[in-house]
Amino acid sequence: MPIEHIDDWEKRVARQDAFWSREIIDRPVVIASIHSPNPNYPAPASKVWQSHKDRWMDSQYIAELALHYTMNTEFLGDNLPQAWPNLGPEVFSAFFGCELEYGAETSWSIPCIKDWADADKTAFSKDNFYWKKIEEMTDALLEIGKGKFYTGITDIHTGGDAIVAFRDPLEMNIDMLENIDHVKAMLERVNETYFQIFDHYYNKLASAGQVITTWAGIASSKKWYVPSNDFSCMISKKMFDDVFLPGIAEECKFLEASIYHLDGPGALQHLDSLLEIPELNAIQWVYGDGHGRASDWMHIYKKVQDAGKGAQFWIHADELDFFIENLRPEGLWIGIWGIQTREEFQALMKKIEGWR
């Protein structure tokens, strides 16, 4: 689907398609954005909601807000306007019957498996309120975004993170020692459902002429997504390898392309195992607040490249030279923070275009 106000949208998608196979058409993927110098697209009419949850559930307002942002933003480099239906990081678990509580910035699940004897009562249903709401929100974004932005897939946390939401992190840690068979059985059920749900979203968006995108910001014609397991920070490498790594490998095999979301220093113990998955294309390393800047983690990006994987990261402009000196341009997807003007970005692009 063409984006009306971006003439080279096809080239931008092509570069991001090439990223998965660690190829470059003319340069690595680079994105940034700035506020439009002449913002003139009106914001949605102001509203008052009775609760945080009511605001999160207002699909039409969310779609109108996405359009307002898109039309008042200048998308630089390979950046493409996109919006995705978002009810928080545990909405996949809510599809199985967990309730969600909402704050101003995020939501969290209320554990729905108090006893493993009741695990079979936790099951996905298309009659589920949250499933229907994500469908409604996706449709609203697709309708208002035609030719203006791409609509993405919601944030799906399957595998171990889905079960943590069912149980609560403390209970899950005990389960890993005392109820591992229940964990494995639920893991199999959850992952099987994930494949069905992902295919539903992929087919819905592809049939609308869309490229595929989600919260990670990549816009590609490939059938791609973001495997993850934030719970992995709390367990040993052996436990991760035995219980969760096989499911992550199956996710990667199921997809055309994949980028693993490696979240926080506690997860680095699992990097070697992840890099051994043949079908995994790339790593998104998120070092987290208080752990320096991207350039402080160059040894991680080098390790990822040396293993034949791509890397997605965000840097500040003053870090660019260091990355050019230390990494190959193939297989990099680079976001640049803090760009203020088109001219500032163009100066950086001259350096990037000469990166060999």
TORLO-487449 format. One record per residue: residue in one letter; x, y, z of N, C-alpha, C in turn. Coordinates in steps of 0.2 Angstrom, whole numbers, plus 2048, in hexadecimal, padded with zeros to 3 digits. Example, Ala and Ser with C-alpha at 12.3 -4.5 7.8 and 13.67 -1.06 7.14 Angstrom:
<recs>
A8427E482783E7EA8278427F0827;S8407F58238447FB824840800827;
</recs>
This chain:
<recs>
M8047FA800800800800804806800;P80480B7FB8088117FB806815801;I80B81980380981F80880A825804;E80482980480382E7FF808834800;H80B83580680F83B807816839807;I81883280581F83080582082D7FE;D8248307FA82582E7F38298287F3;D82E8277F78328217F683181C7FB;W82A81B7FD82881680282A80F800;E82A80D7F982C8077F78348057F8;K83880A7F783F80A7F9840809800;R83C80C80483D80B80C83B80480E;V83680280B8347FB80D8397F680A;A83C7F78048417F38018477F2806;R84A7F880884F7F880D84E7F4813;Q8487F48168467F181C8457E981A;D8437E88148437E081284A7DE812;A84F7E280F8567DF80F8597DE815;F8577E281A85A7E282185A7DB824;W8547D78238537D08258597CC823;S85B7CC81D8607C881A8677CB81B;R8687D181F86E7D48208717D6819;E86D7D981586F7DC80E86D7E380F;I8717E780A86F7EE80A86E7F0802;I8697F48018687F67FA86D7FB7F8;D86D8007FC8728067FB875808802;R87280680887480880E870805813;P87280581A86D80181F867805820;V86280282385C80582585D80B82A;V85B81182985C81682E85581A82E;I85381B83484C81F83584D82483A;A84982983A84982F83E84283283D;S84083784183A83B84083B842843;I83784784083784D843830850843;H82E85484782885884682785C840;S82285B83D82185F837822867838;P82686A834827871835821875834;N81C87383181587683080F872832;P80F87083880986B83A80386E839;N7FE86B8367F886E8347F2869835;Y7F48638367EE85E8367EB85E83D;P7E585F83E7E28608457E285A849;A7E285B84F7E28568547DB853855;P7DA84D8587D384B8597D085085E;A7C985085E7C68548637C785286A;S7C985686F7CA8548767C5850879;K7C684B87D7C18478807C3846888;V7BE84588B7BF8438927BC83C893;W7C18378967BE8308977BD82F89F;Q7B982A8A07B88298A77BE8258AB;S7C28228A77C781E8AA7CD81E8A4;H7D381C8A77D881A8A27D681589D;K7D38108A07D180A89B7CD80D896;D7C88118977C38148927C781788C;R7CD81B88E7D181E8897D4819885;W7D78148887DB80F8847D680C87F;M7D080B8817CB80787D7C880B877;D7C98128777C68168727C981586B;S7C78108687CA80F8617CA81585C;Q7C581885C7C481D8577C9823859;Y7C982585F7CE82A8617D5828860;I7D78228617DE8208607DF820859;A7DB81E8547DC81F84D7DD82684B;E7D982A84E7D983184C7E083484E;L7E28328547E88358577EE833853;A7EE82C8507F382A84C7F482E846;L7EE82F8437EE83383D7F183A83E;H7EF83D8437F18448457F9844846;Y7FC83F84980383E84A80683D843;T80383983F80683783980783E834;M80184183480184782F80584D832;N80784D83880B85283B81285083C;T81484B83981B84883A81F847833;E82584983382984882D82D84182F;F82C83C82A82F83682B836836827;L83B83582A84283682784582F825;G84A82F82084D82981F84882381C;D84881E82084481881E83E818822;N83D81D82683781D82B83181D827;L82C81982982581982682081A82C;P81B81E82A81681F82F812818831;Q81181783780D81183980A812840;A80580E84180280E8487FF807849;W7FF80584F7FD7FE8517F87FE857;P7F37FA8577EE7F985C7F27F7862;N7F17FB8687F57F986E7F07FA874;L7F07F48777EC7F487E7F17F1883;G7F87F28827FD7F08878007EA885;P8067E988980A7E38878087DC889;E8027DC88C8007D588E7F97D488B;V7F77D78867F17D68837F07CF880;F7F67CC87E7F57C587C7F27C0881;S7F57C18877F27BE88D7EB7BF88E;A7E97C688D7E27C788E7DE7C4889;F7E07C28837DC7BE87F7DA7B7882;F7DE7B58877DD7AE88A7D87AF890;G7D67B58927D27B68977D47BA89D;C7DB7BC89D7DD7C18A27DA7C88A1;E7D97CB8A77D77D28A77DD7D68A7;L7DC7DC8A47E17E18A47DF7E78A8;E7E47EA8AC7E37F18AF7E77F68AC;Y7E47FC8AC7E78018A87E98078AC;G7F080A8AA7F28108AD7F28158A7;A7F581B8A87F68208A37FA81D89D;E80081A89F80581889A805811898;T80280C89C80380589A7FD80189D;S7FD7FB89C7F87F689F7FC7F08A2;W7F97ED8A67FC7E68A97F67E18AA;S7F87DB8AA7F37D68AB7F17D48B2;I7EC7D28B47EA7CF8BA7EA7C78B9;P7EF7C48BD7F07BD8BB7E97B98BC;C7E87B48B77E27B18B67E37A98B7;I7E97A78B97E97A08BB7EC7A08C2;K7E779F8C77E979F8CE7EC7988D0;D7E97938CC7EB78C8CE7EC7888C7;W7F17848C67F27818C07EC77C8BE;A7E977A8C37E37768C27DE7798BE;D7DE7808BE7D97838BA7DC7868B3;A7E17848B17E57868AB7E17868A5;D7DD7808A47D977F89E7D378489D;K7D27888A37CC78D8A27CF79389F;T7D679489E7D979989B7DA798894;A7D679A88F7D67998887D579E884;F7D779F87E7D67A48797CF7A3876;S7CB7A98757C57A98727C47AF86E;K7C17AE8687BF7B48647BA7B8867;D7B67B686C7B17BA8707B47BE875;N7BB7BD8767BE7C187B7BE7C987A;F7BD7CC87F7BC7D487F7C27D787C;Y7C87D587E7CE7D887C7D07D6874;W7CE7D08727CF7CE86B7CA7D3867;K7C47D38697C07D78657C27DF865;K7C57E186A7C77E886A7CD7E9866;I7D27E58667D77E58617D57E585A;E7D07E18587CD7E08527CA7E7850;E7C67EA8547C37F08537C87F6852;M7CD7F68567D37FB8567D77FA84F;T7D87F484D7DC7F38477D87F5841;D7D17F48417CD7F683C7CD7FE83B;A7CC8018417CC8088417D280B83F;L7D88088407DE80B83E7DF80A836;L7DD8048347DD80282D7D9807829;E7D380982B7CF80D8287D1814827;I7D381782D7D681E82D7DD81F82A;G7E081982A7E781A8287E9818821;K7E381781D7E48158167E881A812;G7EE8188107F281D80C7F6822810;K7F58228177F882681B7FD823820;F7FC81D8238008198277FF812826;Y80480E828803807829800805830;T7FB8008307F97FE8367FD7F7838;G7FF7F783E8037F28417FF7EC845;I8037E78468017E284A8017E4852;T7FD7E28567FD7E485D8037E0860;D8057E286680A7DF86A8097D986D;I80C7D386A80A7CC86C8107CA870;H80F7C88768147C587B8127BE87C;T8147B98788127B28798177AF87D;G8187A887D81D7A588181D7A6888;G8237A788B8237A78928207AE895;D8207B389181D7B98948167B9894;A8137B589080B7B489080A7B0897;I80E7AB89880C7A789E80D7AB8A5;V8137AF8A58147B48AA80E7B88AC;A80B7BA8A68057BF8A77FF7BA8AA;F7FE7B48A87F97B08AB7FA7AF8B3;R8017AE8B58027AC8BB8057B18C0;D8097B68BE80C7BB8C28137B98C3;P8187BE8C281F7BC8C28227B88C8;L81F7B98CE8227B58D481F7AE8D3;E8197AD8D18167A68D181A7A38CB;M81B7A68C681F7A38C08267A18C2;N8297A48C68307A28C882F79C8CC;I82A79B8D08297958D482778F8CF;D8237918CA82178C8C68277898C2;M82C78D8C083178B8BD8357858C0;L8347858C78387808CB83377A8CD;E82C77C8CE8287778D18227758CC;N8217798C781B7778C281D7778BB;I8237758BA8267768B38227738AE;D81F76D8AF81B7698AA81576D8A8;H8127718AD80C7758AC80E77B8A7;V81477E8A98177838A581778189E;K81B77B89D81C779896815777892;A81177589680A773892807779890;M80777E89480478589380778888D;L80E78888D81278B888810788881;E80F78288180D77F87A807781878;R80278287D7FB78587B7FC78C879;V7FF79087C80079787B803798874;N80979487380C79586C808793866;E80578E86780078C8627FB791860;T7F87948657F37998647F679F861;Y7FD7A18638007A78608017A6859;F8027A085680379F84F7FC7A184B;Q7F779F84E7F07A084B7EF7A784B;I7F07AB8517EE7B28527F37B684D;F7F97B484D7FE7B88487FB7B8841;D7FA7B283F7F87B18387F17B5837;H7ED7B583C7E77B983B7E97C1839;Y7ED7C383E7EF7CA83D7F37CB836;Y7F87C78357FC7C882F7F77C8829;N7F27C38287EE7C28227E97C9822;K7E77CB8287E37D18287E77D7825;L7ED7D88277F07DE8257F37DD81E;A7F57D781C7F87D68157F27D7810;S7EC7D48127E77D580D7E47DC80C;A7E67E08117E57E88107EA7EB80C;G7EF7E78097F47EA8057FA7ED80A;Q7FA7EB8107FF7EE8158067EB815;V80B7EE8168117EB8198107E9820;I8147E58238137E382A8187E782F;T8157EA8348187ED8398157EC840;T8197EE8458167EE84C81A7F3850;W81A7F285781D7F785B8257F885A;A8287F385782F7F48568317F8850;G82C7FB84C82D8008478307FE841;I8327F88408347F583982E7F5835;A82E7F782E8297F682A82B7F2824;S8297EC82382B7E781E8267E381B;S8277E18158227DD8118227D5814;K8287D48188287CD81A8237CB820;K8227C582181E7C38278237C282D;W8237C88308287C88368257CA83C;Y8297C98428267CB84882C7CB84D;V82B7CC8548307CD85982F7C885E;P8327C285E8327BE8648367C186A;S8337BF8708367C28768357BE87C;N8387BF8818377BC88783A7C088D;D8377C588F8397C989583A7C589B;F8367C089C8377BC8A283E7B98A3;S8417B889D8487B589D84D7B88A1;C84C7BE8A38517C18A78517BE8AE;M84C7BA8B084B7B88B784D7B08B7;I84F7AD8B28517A68B28587A58AF;S85A79F8B086179D8AE86179C8A7;K86779C8A486879A89D86579389B;K86778F8A086578889F85E78789F;M85A78A8A385378A8A485078D89E;F85279389C85079689685179188F;D85778E88F85878A889853784889;D85278188F84E77B88F84777C88E;V84478289183D78389183B78888B;F83E78D88A83B79288683F79387F;L84579187F84879287884578E873;P84378887484078486E83A78886B;G83678B87083078F86D832795869;I83779886B83979E86883C79C861;A83F79786184279485A83C792856;E83779085883178E85482E794852;E82D79A85682B7A085382F7A384D;C8357A284E83A7A48488397A0842;K83879A84383679683D83079783A;F82B79983E82479B83B8247A1837;L8287A68398287AC83682D7AC830;E82C7B182B8317B28268377B6829;A8367BA82D83B7BE83083A7BF838;S83F7C083C83E7C18438447C5846;I8427C984B8477CD84F8457CC856;Y84A7C985A8497C886184A7CE865;H8457CF8698457D586E8497D3874;L84F7D58758537D387B8537D9880;D8507D888584E7DE8898527DD890;G8577E289085B7E38978617DE898;P8667E189C86C7DD89D86B7D68A0;G8657D58A48647CF8A68627C98A1;A8617CC89B85F7C78958657C5891;L86B7C98928717C788E8737C088F;Q8727BD8948747B68958727B1890;H86C7B488D8697AF88886B7B1881;L86F7B68808707B88798747B2875;D8787AF87887C7AA8748777A4871;S8727A387686D79E8748697A086E;L8677A686E8637A98698667AA863;L86D7AC8638717AC85D8727A6859;E8707A085D87179A85986B797856;I86579B85685F79A85286079C84B;P86079784786279884085D79D83C;E85779C83E8517A083B8517A783E;L8547A98438537B08468587B4842;N8557BA8408587BF83B85C7C483F;A8597C684585C7CC84885B7CD84F;I85E7D185385E7D285A85C7DA85B;Q8577DB85F8567E28618587E2869;W85E7E586A8617E587185E7EC874;V85A7EB8798587F187D85B7F1884;Y8607F58858657F588B8617F8891;G85C7FD8908587FF89585B806898;D85780A89B85981089F85E80E8A4;G8638138A58688128AA86E80E8A8;H86E80B8A287380789F87780A899;G87881089A87C81389487881588E;R87C81588987981688287B81187D;A87881187787980B87388180A872;S88580F87188C80E87089080B875;D88D80B87B89080788188F800880;W88B7FE87B88A7F687B88C7F4874;M8917F78718947F586B8967EE86A;H8997EB87089B7E48708957DF86F;I88F7E28718897DD86F8877DE868;Y8877E48658867E485E88B7E085A;K8917E185C8967DD8588957D5858;K8937D385E8927CC85F88C7CA85B;V8877CE85B8817CC8578837CC84F;Q8877D184D8897D184688E7CB844;D8927C98498977C48488937BD848;A88D7BD84B8897B784A8857B6844;G8857BB8408827BB83A87A7BE83A;K8797C283F8727C48418727CC83F;G86C7CF83E86C7D683E86A7D9844;A86A7DF8458697E384B8657E984A;Q8617EA84E85D7F084F85E7F4855;F8607FB8548627FF85A860806858;W86080A85E85F81185D865815860;I86781A85D86D81E85F86C82585F;H87082986287083086187583285C;A87483885987883A85388083A855;D88283B85B88983C85C88C83585D;E88882F85D88A82985D88C825856;L88982985188982684A890824848;D89582884989C82784689F82184A;F89D8208508A081A85489D813851;F89781484F89480E84C89680C845;I89781184189A81183A8A180E83B;E8A58108408AC80D8418AC806843;N8A78038468A77FD84A8A37F7847;L89E7F98438997F48408997F4838;R8977EF8358967EF82E88E7F182D;P88D7F58278867F78268817F2825;E8837EC82387E7E782187A7E5827;G8747E48278707E182C86F7E6832;L86F7EC83186E7F18368677F5835;W8647F683A85E7FA83A85F80083F;I85F80683D86280B84285D810842;G85A81284885681784A85B81D84D;I85982384B85E82884E85982D852;W85B82E85985783285D85983985C;G85483D85E85684486085784985A;I85584685485684B84E85185084E;Q85485684D84F85C84D84D85F846;T85285E84185086183B85285C835;R84F85E82F85185982985885A827;E85B86082886286182686685D82B;E86585D831869859836869852834;F86384F832863848830867847829;Q86684C82486984B81E87184B81F;A87484E82387B84E82587D847827;L87984482B87B83E82E87A838828;M87583982487483581E87A83581A;K87D83A81988383A814889836817;K88983681E88E83182188C82A820;I88682882188382282088381F819;E88282381488282180D88981F80B;G88F82180F89582080D89881A811;W89481781689581181A89780B816;R89D80881689E8028138A27FD817;
</recs>
